[in-house]
C-alpha cells in the first residue's frame, strides 16, 4: 500500500512539473519559428534555447535529488 502511495505521489509531482515546462516551451515556439529568419536575431534565439535547456536540465536534476 505504501509503495502505491509513493508511486502516485511521484506521478503527481512529475505531472505538476510538466505543466510549467510545457507552458514555457509553447510560449517560446513562435519566437523560435520566426526569429531565426532575421539575421540580427540569431543570437537571441540561441540565448532562448540555451535558457530553455538550462531550465529543463535544472528541473530534472532537482527532481532526482529527492
BALOBA-1460 file (C-alpha; in Angstrom, 3 decimals):
// residues 66
<rec num="1" residu="x" x="0.000" y="0.000" z="0.000"/>
<rec num="2" residu="x" x="2.841" y="2.389" z="0.859"/>
<rec num="3" residu="x" x="4.607" y="1.702" z="-2.447"/>
<rec num="4" residu="x" x="1.435" y="2.538" z="-4.341"/>
<rec num="5" residu="x" x="1.069" y="5.825" z="-2.489"/>
<rec num="6" residu="x" x="4.679" y="6.783" z="-3.270"/>
<rec num="7" residu="x" x="4.208" y="5.892" z="-6.920"/>
<rec num="8" residu="x" x="1.073" y="8.045" z="-7.098"/>
<rec num="9" residu="x" x="2.838" y="10.916" z="-5.325"/>
<rec num="10" residu="x" x="5.766" y="10.791" z="-7.764"/>
<rec num="11" residu="x" x="3.422" y="10.656" z="-10.745"/>
<rec num="12" residu="x" x="1.596" y="13.730" z="-9.454"/>
<rec num="13" residu="x" x="4.862" y="15.625" z="-8.924"/>
<rec num="14" residu="x" x="6.017" y="14.800" z="-12.450"/>
<rec num="15" residu="x" x="2.673" y="15.878" z="-13.856"/>
<rec num="16" residu="x" x="2.819" y="19.169" z="-11.962"/>
<rec num="17" residu="x" x="6.404" y="19.751" z="-13.105"/>
<rec num="18" residu="x" x="5.492" y="19.146" z="-16.734"/>
<rec num="19" residu="x" x="2.820" y="21.844" z="-16.805"/>
<rec num="20" residu="x" x="5.220" y="24.824" z="-16.475"/>
<rec num="21" residu="x" x="7.691" y="23.142" z="-18.819"/>
<rec num="22" residu="x" x="5.016" y="22.786" z="-21.479"/>
<rec num="23" residu="x" x="3.865" y="26.374" z="-20.953"/>
<rec num="24" residu="x" x="7.391" y="27.735" z="-21.383"/>
<rec num="25" residu="x" x="8.047" y="25.577" z="-24.431"/>
<rec num="26" residu="x" x="4.762" y="26.535" z="-26.069"/>
<rec num="27" residu="x" x="5.304" y="30.220" z="-25.353"/>
<rec num="28" residu="x" x="8.775" y="30.084" z="-26.941"/>
<rec num="29" residu="x" x="7.643" y="28.203" z="-30.055"/>
<rec num="30" residu="x" x="6.521" y="31.273" z="-32.064"/>
<rec num="31" residu="x" x="9.776" y="33.061" z="-31.271"/>
<rec num="32" residu="x" x="11.818" y="30.030" z="-32.262"/>
<rec num="33" residu="x" x="9.931" y="29.777" z="-35.543"/>
<rec num="34" residu="x" x="10.168" y="33.468" z="-36.508"/>
<rec num="35" residu="x" x="13.381" y="34.861" z="-35.039"/>
<rec num="36" residu="x" x="15.913" y="32.590" z="-36.805"/>
<rec num="37" residu="x" x="14.980" y="34.126" z="-40.163"/>
<rec num="38" residu="x" x="16.140" y="37.575" z="-39.075"/>
<rec num="39" residu="x" x="19.934" y="37.693" z="-39.177"/>
<rec num="40" residu="x" x="20.174" y="40.107" z="-36.262"/>
<rec num="41" residu="x" x="18.028" y="37.846" z="-34.039"/>
<rec num="42" residu="x" x="20.091" y="34.666" z="-34.281"/>
<rec num="43" residu="x" x="21.909" y="35.354" z="-31.022"/>
<rec num="44" residu="x" x="18.604" y="35.924" z="-29.234"/>
<rec num="45" residu="x" x="17.278" y="32.581" z="-30.468"/>
<rec num="46" residu="x" x="20.407" y="30.827" z="-29.269"/>
<rec num="47" residu="x" x="20.018" y="32.514" z="-25.881"/>
<rec num="48" residu="x" x="16.374" y="31.406" z="-25.634"/>
<rec num="49" residu="x" x="17.286" y="27.813" z="-26.500"/>
<rec num="50" residu="x" x="20.182" y="27.845" z="-24.021"/>
<rec num="51" residu="x" x="17.923" y="29.178" z="-21.253"/>
<rec num="52" residu="x" x="15.232" y="26.606" z="-22.007"/>
<rec num="53" residu="x" x="17.800" y="23.809" z="-21.970"/>
<rec num="54" residu="x" x="19.323" y="25.031" z="-18.710"/>
<rec num="55" residu="x" x="15.934" y="25.388" z="-17.051"/>
<rec num="56" residu="x" x="14.864" y="21.908" z="-18.156"/>
<rec num="57" residu="x" x="18.135" y="20.366" z="-17.016"/>
<rec num="58" residu="x" x="17.989" y="22.001" z="-13.594"/>
<rec num="59" residu="x" x="14.377" y="20.893" z="-13.215"/>
<rec num="60" residu="x" x="15.327" y="17.296" z="-13.982"/>
<rec num="61" residu="x" x="18.387" y="17.329" z="-11.707"/>
<rec num="62" residu="x" x="16.476" y="18.818" z="-8.794"/>
<rec num="63" residu="x" x="13.758" y="16.199" z="-9.154"/>
<rec num="64" residu="x" x="16.334" y="13.376" z="-8.975"/>
<rec num="65" residu="x" x="17.961" y="14.663" z="-5.762"/>
<rec num="66" residu="x" x="14.983" y="13.769" z="-3.604"/>
